Amino acid sequence: MANITYVKEGENNKSTLIIDGVPVDSSNYGVDSKIHAIQWNGSKGEIEYNDGTPNKEITDISSYDFESKHTTEKKANEDAEAKAEADEVAKWTYKEKRANEYPGLTDQLDDIYHNGIDGWKATIKAIKDKYPKK
């Protein structure tokens, strides 16, 4: 399980959420307004209240759903980034796609040395076949 720190700061109820050392947008986590902070070390933790209620030790943090919401948001962001990158690559010409995939000159020379000209040609042909002239 993750290490989680949640702190609600000041009267404006601005909150900070850190999961495994990574700051996370805390606006999607509905935490009771009476809670000032939650500390979780992966297996146990503590809730600190801002209304005079004594601190409470906890052995389960699942009711706050920090990890699953964070995982869902992280996956959505990764998917959006991957789609944006794929959309950008889709705009490239065949020449740009080939140039991006061809090995560097040092690697091509190494390929010739180890596999001969025919081996090198096979490597280049596979890329040319993957991105044919249009």
N, C-alpha and C positions, 0 to 999 in steps of 0.2 A: 504494500500500500504506500501511497505517497505521503510525503511530509507536507503539511498544510498549515499556513498561517493566515488567519483572517482577522483584520482589525478595522473597527468602525471608529473614525476619527471625528471629534468635535461635534458641534451642534448641527452642522449641515449634513450629518450622516454619511459623509464621504467614506468609502471603505476601500481597503487594500486587501487583495487576495494574492497569495504567493503559493504556488504548487510546485514542489521539488525545486525551489529556488528560482522559478520563472514567474514574473508578475503576470497576472491574468486579469482581464476585464471583469470586475466584480459586479457589474450592473445587473447581470442575469441571475444572481443568487439571492433569493429572498430569505434573509436571515432576520429573526425576531429583533425588533428595535431595542429590546431590553439587553441584548447581547453586545458587549463591547469587543470581545476578542475570542477567537477559538485557536488553540494550538493543538496540532496533531502530529505525532512523530512516527506514524505508520502503523502503530498497534494500540496506542492509547493517547489520551490528551486531556485538555482542560478547557472549560468554558469560563470566561470572565464576564460578569454582568456589570451593567452601568447603573443599576437601580438599587444597589445595596444588597442584593441577593448574594449569598456566599458562592465562591467559585465552586464549580462542579467538575469532578473527574469523570471522564467518559472512556468507554472501551469500544464504542461504535460511532462512526461519523457518517454512516451511509444515509441517514435521514436528511442530511444537508445536500447530498447529491453533488458535491463539489467535483469529484473525480469523473463521474460519467458525463456531466455537463461539459467539463473541461475537455474530455476526450472527444465528445461530439463536436464541440466548437473547433478544436484543433484539426479534426478530420475535415470539417467543412472548409476551413481556411486552406489546408493542404490541397484539397480537391479544386478549390477556386484558383489557387496558384498554378496547379498543373494544367487546368483548362486554359488559363490565360497564356501559359507558355506554349501549349499545343496550338492555340489559335494563332499565336505569333509565328510559330514554325510553319503553320499551314500557309501563311502568306509568302513564305520564301520561294524563290525560283528554284528550279532543279539545280542550277549552278551553286546557289547558296547552300542548299541541302548537301550536295556532294562535298563542297569545300569544308563544311562543318564536320563531315564524317570521315574524310580522308585522313589516314594517319599522318603524323608529322614526317618531315623528310628523314630525320634520323631513324624513325621506326620503319619507314619504307626501305631505306638502305639496309637496315638490319634484316628485313624480310627478304630482300634480294640475296644477301649474304647467306642466310640460313636455308632459304627455300628456292633460290634461283629466280631467274626472270619469270618463268612460268608460274611459280608460286605467288610472286608479286602481282603479276597480271591477273591472277585469279582473285586476289584481294581487291584490286581496283575494279575489276569487272563486277564483282558482287555489289559494290556501291553504285556503279553506273546502272546496273540492272534494277537496283532498288529505287533509283531516282532517274528514270529515263527522260530523254529530251522530249519536250512537249511541242 
